[in-house]
Amino acid sequence: MSESTPDWQDDLTPILGRWEFSKSAPQLRFLVGIGDVVRIQIRLEAGLLQFEVDGRPDGSRPQGCESWFDYWSCRPECISWEGVGALLAEVALYHQRAVAFMLLDDFASCTRDCERNIAAIAFVHQRAAPGADTAACQTQQVAAVLLRTRAAASVCVRLRDTHGALAAIDRGLAALHRPVGQPGQLVGSPESDSPESALLRSMRDALVPKLPSSQRVDLETRLRSALRLENYELAVILRNELRQIGD
């Protein structure tokens, strides 16, 4: 039972009537709402989803803090089992908004939420109480890295910086399957056959023909740069790409 008394002004019918639902494409918009505050609205088949553009997407302030991540960051003890669940649910909420920002071409805000989530996931992994369920951390990190990479590459594509987009995708591939909290290692080989890796590789393949130089020359140039910077994870990926295209 709701504690509030229903009022006719709570009825969404007029809003839904002015914004018809379509299954052909995602329907999102920025809305200047009450108090001239900008919000995101997403049209669903049976209603609306609305996010704040700053702070927690749902506008709540847990324990008076901007988020559960901020709340636990100020406390010295391990995160309780319940706290871990609340934090990971919050990560999922921020990820939904990051996806909305991506679809609205607000790449900076998408990147902001993704980086916030990557930091929050690492924090949960490091500070969770023994026995807490952190199984979702790796999956959520992969999702955040993938989305952040797409946003970074999209910015470069918009600026017609193909080399920058390729570099962003290479960084994403190198970071995609690192264990949570271990930035210097990869899970398995960097040539992962995961759907996320395949998506980034397909993005990169689509960009390569737009370069003025051949694919091999470009890969060799990037490999030399990676070795010079001692970025050995990226060097392994690039060497594998050179093997795949042959001599």
C-alpha positions as a printed NumPy array, in Angstrom:
array([[  0.   ,   0.   ,   0.   ],
       [  1.245,   3.48 ,  -0.857],
       [  1.47 ,   5.907,   2.043],
       [  0.517,   8.879,  -0.161],
       [ -3.039,   9.787,  -1.031],
       [ -3.688,   9.373,  -4.776],
       [ -4.487,  12.564,  -6.638],
       [ -5.742,  13.045, -10.192],
       [ -2.564,  15.015, -10.963],
       [ -0.592,  11.786, -10.493],
       [ -2.274,  10.236, -13.524],
       [  0.245,   9.85 , -16.387],
       [ -2.414,   9.44 , -19.095],
       [ -2.084,  13.   , -20.506],
       [  1.729,  12.697, -20.716],
       [  1.624,   9.269, -22.333],
       [ -1.019,  10.493, -24.757],
       [  1.288,  13.272, -25.964],
       [  4.233,  10.904, -26.389],
       [  3.176,   7.765, -28.176],
       [  5.209,   4.609, -27.68 ],
       [  6.994,   3.019, -30.638],
       [  8.814,  -0.298, -30.779],
       [ 10.94 ,   0.775, -33.752],
       [ 13.579,   2.679, -31.729],
       [ 14.409,   3.72 , -28.151],
       [ 12.522,   6.842, -27.143],
       [ 14.449,   9.167, -24.858],
       [ 14.528,  12.886, -24.27 ],
       [ 15.927,  15.597, -22.05 ],
       [ 13.131,  17.457, -20.288],
       [ 13.276,  20.81 , -18.514],
       [ 10.964,  19.926, -15.657],
       [  9.694,  21.416, -12.415],
       [ 11.975,  24.153, -11.126],
       [ 13.739,  24.345, -14.507],
       [ 15.661,  21.169, -13.599],
       [ 16.789,  19.075, -16.57 ],
       [ 15.875,  15.398, -16.365],
       [ 15.966,  12.374, -18.657],
       [ 12.757,  10.619, -19.623],
       [ 12.508,   7.228, -21.311],
       [  9.219,   6.155, -22.867],
       [  8.308,   2.584, -22.009],
       [  5.433,   0.572, -23.41 ],
       [  3.337,   1.04 , -20.282],
       [  4.743,   4.231, -18.831],
       [  7.816,   6.378, -18.272],
       [ 11.203,   6.095, -16.627],
       [ 12.711,   9.341, -15.343],
       [ 16.271,  10.054, -14.196],
       [ 17.975,  13.022, -12.624],
       [ 21.025,  14.071, -14.656],
       [ 23.219,  14.66 , -11.573],
       [ 23.639,  12.727,  -8.338],
       [ 21.783,   9.472,  -7.913],
       [ 19.594,   8.835, -10.953],
       [ 16.494,   8.39 ,  -8.763],
       [ 17.142,  11.635,  -6.863],
       [ 17.325,   9.977,  -3.449],
       [ 20.02 ,  10.731,  -0.855],
       [ 20.847,   7.618,   1.203],
       [ 21.67 ,   8.574,   4.791],
       [ 21.897,  12.197,   3.633],
       [ 24.719,  11.405,   1.174],
       [ 24.712,  11.718,  -2.603],
       [ 24.93 ,   7.936,  -2.968],
       [ 25.661,   4.736,  -1.068],
       [ 29.142,   4.88 ,  -2.598],
       [ 29.723,   8.272,  -0.936],
       [ 28.238,   7.026,   2.327],
       [ 30.484,   3.984,   2.599],
       [ 33.544,   5.873,   1.331],
       [ 33.424,   7.977,   4.51 ],
       [ 33.273,   4.977,   6.845],
       [ 36.295,   2.969,   8.017],
       [ 34.634,  -0.435,   8.481],
       [ 34.016,  -3.15 ,   5.926],
       [ 30.875,  -2.835,   3.83 ],
       [ 28.113,  -4.973,   5.321],
       [ 26.38 ,  -7.685,   3.319],
       [ 23.335,  -5.433,   2.994],
       [ 25.574,  -2.528,   2.033],
       [ 27.181,  -4.551,  -0.755],
       [ 23.751,  -5.361,  -2.168],
       [ 22.704,  -1.693,  -2.034],
       [ 25.943,  -0.555,  -3.677],
       [ 25.724,  -3.037,  -6.54 ],
       [ 22.053,  -2.181,  -7.097],
       [ 23.135,   1.455,  -7.229],
       [ 25.797,   0.607,  -9.826],
       [ 23.065,  -0.95 , -11.984],
       [ 20.973,   2.214, -11.616],
       [ 23.865,   4.452, -12.694],
       [ 24.542,   2.122, -15.622],
       [ 20.962,   2.51 , -16.85 ],
       [ 21.424,   6.271, -16.853],
       [ 24.813,   5.959, -18.588],
       [ 23.138,   3.982, -21.382],
       [ 20.507,   6.726, -21.664],
       [ 23.233,   9.378, -21.92 ],
       [ 24.913,   7.298, -24.646],
       [ 21.69 ,   7.1  , -26.655],
       [ 21.216,  10.847, -26.234],
       [ 24.785,  11.48 , -27.524],
       [ 25.852,  13.008, -24.201],
       [ 29.159,  11.152, -24.231],
       [ 30.772,  13.184, -21.439],
       [ 28.004,  12.373, -18.969],
       [ 28.02 ,   8.73 , -20.077],
       [ 31.769,   8.557, -19.41 ],
       [ 31.309,  10.234, -16.021],
       [ 28.794,   7.626, -14.865],
       [ 30.892,   4.74 , -16.226],
       [ 34.034,   5.913, -14.447],
       [ 32.044,   6.426, -11.268],
       [ 30.785,   2.85 , -11.525],
       [ 34.253,   1.402, -12.185],
       [ 35.51 ,   3.134,  -9.025],
       [ 32.486,   1.961,  -7.011],
       [ 32.895,  -1.653,  -8.162],
       [ 36.588,  -1.668,  -7.212],
       [ 35.64 ,  -0.181,  -3.826],
       [ 33.082,  -2.928,  -3.19 ],
       [ 35.597,  -5.599,  -4.148],
       [ 38.218,  -4.177,  -1.787],
       [ 36.009,  -3.336,   1.207],
       [ 33.234,  -5.94 ,   1.235],
       [ 32.773,  -7.854,   4.476],
       [ 33.899, -11.506,   4.348],
       [ 31.215, -13.7  ,   2.817],
       [ 29.396, -10.85 ,   1.063],
       [ 28.091, -11.644,  -2.401],
       [ 30.305,  -9.754,  -4.868],
       [ 29.791, -12.141,  -7.796],
       [ 28.234,  -9.401,  -9.924],
       [ 31.304,  -7.155,  -9.712],
       [ 33.168,  -8.586, -12.707],
       [ 30.107,  -8.518, -14.962],
       [ 29.271,  -4.957, -13.968],
       [ 32.868,  -3.847, -14.529],
       [ 32.887,  -5.338, -18.039],
       [ 29.639,  -3.499, -18.837],
       [ 31.038,  -0.189, -17.561],
       [ 34.331,  -0.53 , -19.458],
       [ 32.517,  -1.456, -22.661],
       [ 30.15 ,   1.502, -22.454],
       [ 32.949,   3.915, -21.523],
       [ 34.948,   2.717, -24.526],
       [ 32.015,   3.216, -26.894],
       [ 31.519,   6.743, -25.547],
       [ 35.204,   7.635, -25.941],
       [ 35.332,   6.234, -29.472],
       [ 32.104,   8.028, -30.407],
       [ 33.566,  11.382, -29.348],
       [ 36.574,  10.798, -31.61 ],
       [ 34.41 ,   9.675, -34.53 ],
       [ 32.331,  12.831, -34.21 ],
       [ 35.564,  14.855, -34.374],
       [ 36.715,  12.738, -37.357],
       [ 39.682,  11.579, -35.287],
       [ 39.894,   7.987, -36.499],
       [ 43.267,   7.364, -34.87 ],
       [ 41.876,   8.573, -31.531],
       [ 38.869,   6.282, -31.865],
       [ 41.131,   3.298, -32.593],
       [ 43.277,   4.14 , -29.582],
       [ 40.189,   4.355, -27.366],
       [ 39.026,   0.946, -28.574],
       [ 42.479,  -0.546, -27.972],
       [ 42.451,   0.808, -24.412],
       [ 39.01 ,  -0.674, -23.905],
       [ 40.116,  -4.086, -25.159],
       [ 43.1  ,  -4.017, -22.819],
       [ 40.911,  -3.12 , -19.816],
       [ 37.822,  -5.149, -20.661],
       [ 38.525,  -8.356, -18.756],
       [ 40.887,  -7.26 , -16.023],
       [ 40.02 ,  -8.671, -12.608],
       [ 38.256,  -6.156, -10.382],
       [ 40.808,  -4.232,  -8.337],
       [ 43.792,  -5.582, -10.326],
       [ 44.465,  -3.012, -13.08 ],
       [ 47.726,  -4.647, -14.131],
       [ 46.347,  -8.074, -15.057],
       [ 43.939,  -9.587, -17.526],
       [ 41.503, -12.444, -17.06 ],
       [ 42.721, -15.051, -19.526],
       [ 44.156, -13.809, -22.797],
       [ 43.626, -10.314, -24.228],
       [ 42.295, -11.964, -27.404],
       [ 39.116, -12.842, -25.52 ],
       [ 36.247, -14.24 , -27.587],
       [ 33.646, -12.657, -25.339],
       [ 30.737, -10.838, -26.997],
       [ 32.049,  -7.564, -25.563],
       [ 35.501,  -8.049, -27.106],
       [ 33.919,  -9.025, -30.415],
       [ 31.828,  -5.856, -30.387],
       [ 34.872,  -3.641, -29.845],
       [ 36.848,  -5.461, -32.525],
       [ 33.99 ,  -4.992, -34.985],
       [ 33.956,  -1.278, -34.163],
       [ 37.689,  -1.112, -34.798],
       [ 37.403,  -3.045, -38.076],
       [ 34.762,  -0.602, -39.281],
       [ 37.103,   2.311, -38.604],
       [ 40.266,   0.894, -40.185],
       [ 39.177,   1.436, -43.843],
       [ 38.748,   5.137, -43.091],
       [ 42.469,   5.52 , -42.361],
       [ 44.692,   6.875, -45.086],
       [ 47.344,   4.211, -44.389],
       [ 46.999,   0.449, -44.673],
       [ 45.813,  -1.604, -41.742],
       [ 49.202,  -3.279, -41.338],
       [ 51.127,   0.005, -41.304],
       [ 48.713,   1.444, -38.757],
       [ 48.959,  -1.598, -36.498],
       [ 52.749,  -1.599, -36.7  ],
       [ 52.87 ,   2.085, -35.783],
       [ 50.598,   1.544, -32.804],
       [ 52.612,  -1.505, -31.733],
       [ 55.856,   0.492, -31.703],
       [ 54.16 ,   3.196, -29.662],
       [ 52.782,   0.651, -27.177],
       [ 56.232,  -0.914, -26.704],
       [ 57.844,   2.489, -26.275],
       [ 55.31 ,   3.317, -23.533],
       [ 55.756,  -0.178, -21.99 ],
       [ 52.053,  -0.866, -22.5  ],
       [ 52.618,  -4.584, -22.923],
       [ 48.961,  -5.588, -22.658],
       [ 48.141,  -3.434, -25.686],
       [ 51.263,  -4.712, -27.478],
       [ 50.018,  -8.306, -27.139],
       [ 46.663,  -7.332, -28.635],
       [ 48.275,  -5.527, -31.553],
       [ 50.69 ,  -8.377, -32.262],
       [ 47.733, -10.751, -32.397],
       [ 45.974,  -8.437, -34.865],
       [ 49.071,  -8.413, -37.08 ],
       [ 49.141, -12.235, -37.071],
       [ 45.478, -12.355, -38.079],
       [ 45.914, -10.141, -41.149],
       [ 49.01 , -12.096, -42.24 ],
       [ 52.027, -10.91 , -44.202]])
